[in-house]
């Protein structure tokens, strides 16, 4: 049986269990993703007039109905048909939606990002978002409603951390959960809340009428939970491990 990532590197680093990196001390790849998400929203909101901003949001959003035979026969294929499974992650409804996703990703993505190089982290993030969009499409075939936000990709990072919490503990890479029981409790509560809010009518979320795409969260979470075992440690070289514990003051 191969050793887990934490076991492989913990001996080499000889990190004391009293030295922990802050959860928000994110690797560069995680910062790049979070920064790009922030800039995409700010650019759309402040650089484009109202109508153009909304129009671009719809273009970038993932719409399951775009892939129906009826829609394609009427409007044909366009660039959003191919790009929106990726671009919908760059669009958010408002600052609350944006900040919740960015902060959650910084917290959970940091723990994931320390376990792989930058390129695999970016691929993992994109695939989690794509898995979320695919799951929403499966549950909502033909639906002409836009899905926006990085929630699917963020849920993938949450799922990965939950899976990693069941692996041998690495004191150099702190997890948001202190124990396996805490991780399991979080998974149960997270799933229940997603289904609960997913069942509420869209009007319950205010005048904007935007509901919560629980299917997207579920798809991203399951993919992240399962796929992290393949991405874990990928791209890192034993002699060039990036993580350095902080200096205690």
C-alpha positions in Angstrom: 0.0 0.0 0.0 1.4 3.4 -1.0 2.0 6.0 1.6 -0.3 9.0 1.7 0.9 12.4 0.7 1.2 13.6 4.3 3.2 10.6 5.3 5.5 10.8 2.4 6.5 14.4 3.1 6.1 14.9 6.8 9.2 13.0 7.6 11.2 15.0 5.1 10.0 18.3 6.4 10.3 17.3 10.1 7.6 19.9 10.9 6.6 20.2 14.5 2.9 19.6 15.2 2.9 23.0 16.9 3.7 24.8 13.7 0.7 25.3 11.5 0.2 27.3 8.4 -2.9 29.6 8.5 -5.8 28.2 6.5 -5.9 31.4 4.4 -2.2 31.1 3.6 -3.1 29.9 0.1 -0.8 28.7 -2.6 -0.3 30.8 -5.7 -2.6 28.8 -7.9 -5.5 29.3 -5.4 -4.8 33.0 -5.2 -4.7 33.2 -9.0 -8.1 31.5 -9.3 -9.6 33.7 -6.6 -8.1 36.8 -8.1 -9.4 36.0 -11.6 -12.9 35.4 -10.2 -12.9 38.7 -8.4 -11.5 40.6 -11.4 -14.1 39.0 -13.8 -16.9 40.2 -11.6 -15.5 43.7 -11.0 -14.8 44.1 -14.7 -18.3 43.1 -15.8 -20.0 45.2 -13.2 -18.0 48.4 -13.4 -16.7 48.5 -17.0 -19.9 47.7 -18.7 -23.2 49.6 -18.7 -26.2 47.8 -17.1 -27.7 46.2 -20.1 -24.4 45.1 -21.5 -23.4 43.7 -18.2 -26.6 41.6 -17.9 -26.3 40.5 -21.5 -22.7 39.3 -21.0 -23.8 37.5 -17.8 -26.4 35.5 -19.7 -23.9 34.7 -22.5 -21.4 33.4 -20.0 -23.9 31.5 -17.9 -24.5 27.8 -18.2 -28.0 27.2 -19.7 -29.1 23.5 -20.0 -31.7 24.4 -22.6 -28.9 25.4 -25.0 -28.1 21.7 -25.5 -31.7 20.6 -26.4 -32.4 19.6 -30.0 -35.2 22.1 -30.2 -33.0 25.0 -29.2 -30.1 23.9 -31.5 -32.5 23.5 -34.4 -33.8 27.1 -33.9 -30.7 29.0 -32.9 -27.8 26.6 -33.9 -24.5 26.3 -32.0 -22.8 29.3 -30.7 -19.7 30.0 -28.6 -21.6 30.0 -25.3 -22.7 26.4 -26.1 -19.1 25.3 -25.9 -17.6 27.8 -23.4 -20.3 28.2 -20.8 -19.4 25.0 -18.8 -16.2 27.0 -18.0 -17.2 30.6 -18.2 -20.2 30.3 -15.8 -17.7 30.0 -13.0 -16.6 33.6 -13.6 -20.0 35.1 -13.3 -21.7 35.9 -10.0 -25.1 37.5 -9.3 -23.9 40.0 -6.7 -21.0 40.7 -4.2 -22.5 38.5 -1.6 -22.6 35.5 -4.0 -19.0 36.4 -5.1 -17.5 36.8 -1.6 -19.0 33.7 -0.2 -17.6 31.6 -3.1 -14.2 33.3 -2.9 -13.8 33.0 0.8 -14.9 29.4 0.9 -12.5 28.6 -1.9 -9.6 30.3 -0.1 -10.4 28.3 3.0 -10.9 24.9 1.4 -8.8 25.4 -1.7 -5.7 26.3 0.2 -5.6 22.9 1.9 -6.1 21.2 -1.5 -3.7 23.5 -3.4 -0.8 22.6 -1.1 -1.0 19.0 -2.2 -0.4 19.5 -5.9 1.4 21.8 -8.3 -0.3 24.9 -9.8 -1.3 23.3 -13.2 -3.0 20.2 -11.7 -4.8 22.5 -9.2 -6.2 24.6 -12.0 -7.3 21.4 -13.9 -8.9 20.1 -10.7 -10.8 23.3 -10.2 -12.1 23.4 -13.8 -13.1 19.8 -13.8 -15.0 20.2 -10.5 -16.9 23.2 -12.0 -17.6 21.2 -15.2 -18.9 18.3 -13.1 -21.2 20.6 -11.3 -22.6 22.0 -14.6 -23.0 18.5 -16.0 -24.9 17.3 -13.0 -27.2 20.3 -13.2 -27.8 19.5 -16.9 -28.7 15.9 -16.1 -31.3 17.0 -13.5 -32.7 19.9 -15.6 -32.7 18.8 -19.3 -34.0 21.6 -21.5 -34.3 24.2 -18.7 -33.9 27.7 -20.1 -32.5 29.2 -16.9 -29.0 30.5 -16.4 -26.6 28.9 -13.9 -23.9 31.3 -12.7 -21.1 31.1 -10.0 -18.1 29.1 -9.0 -20.1 27.1 -6.5 -19.6 23.8 -8.3 -15.8 24.2 -8.3 -15.8 25.4 -4.7 -17.9 22.4 -3.7 -15.3 20.2 -5.3 -12.6 21.7 -3.1 -14.9 21.1 -0.1 -15.4 17.5 -1.1 -11.6 17.0 -1.6 -10.9 18.4 1.9 -13.6 16.1 3.4 -11.9 13.1 1.7 -8.4 14.3 2.8 -9.6 14.6 6.4 -10.0 10.8 6.4 -6.3 10.4 5.3 -3.3 10.4 7.7 -2.9 13.9 9.2 -0.1 16.1 8.0 0.6 18.9 10.5 2.2 21.0 7.8 -1.0 21.3 5.9 -3.9 22.2 8.3 -7.4 21.1 7.4 -10.6 23.0 8.2 -11.8 20.0 10.1 -10.1 18.8 13.3 -11.2 15.2 13.1 -12.8 12.6 10.8 -16.0 12.9 12.8 -16.1 16.6 12.2 -15.6 16.1 8.5 -18.4 13.5 8.4 -20.7 15.8 10.4 -20.0 18.6 8.0 -20.7 16.4 4.9 -24.1 15.4 6.4 -25.1 18.9 7.3 -23.9 20.3 4.0 -25.9 17.8 2.0 -29.0 18.4 4.1 -28.8 22.2 3.8 -28.2 22.0 0.0 -31.3 19.9 -0.5 -33.3 22.1 1.9 -32.4 25.3 0.2 -32.7 23.7 -3.2 -36.3 22.8 -2.5 -37.2 26.4 -1.6 -38.9 28.5 -4.3 -36.8 31.0 -6.1 -38.8 33.9 -4.6 -37.4 32.9 -1.1 -34.1 34.4 -2.1 -35.2 37.9 -2.7 -36.3 40.1 -5.5 -33.7 38.8 -7.9 -35.6 35.4 -7.8 -32.3 33.4 -8.1 -32.4 30.0 -6.4 -29.6 27.7 -5.3 -28.5 25.2 -7.8 -28.0 22.3 -5.4 -27.4 19.9 -8.2 -24.3 21.9 -9.2 -23.0 21.8 -5.6 -23.7 18.0 -5.4 -21.9 17.3 -8.7 -18.8 19.3 -7.8 -18.6 17.9 -4.3 -18.9 14.3 -5.4 -16.3 14.8 -8.2 -13.9 16.5 -5.8 -14.4 13.8 -3.2 -13.6 11.0 -5.6 -11.0 12.7 -7.9 -8.7 14.1 -5.2 -7.1 10.7 -4.8 -5.8 10.9 -8.4 -4.7 14.6 -8.1 -3.1 14.3 -4.7 0.6 15.0 -4.8 0.5 15.4 -8.6 3.2 17.6 -10.1 5.1 18.0 -6.8 8.7 16.9 -6.7 10.0 15.5 -3.3 13.0 17.8 -3.3 11.1 20.9 -4.3 8.2 20.8 -2.0 6.8 24.3 -1.9 5.3 24.5 1.6 7.3 26.3 4.3 6.0 26.5 7.8 5.6 30.1 9.1 8.1 31.6 11.5 6.7 31.7 15.0 6.8 35.2 16.6 
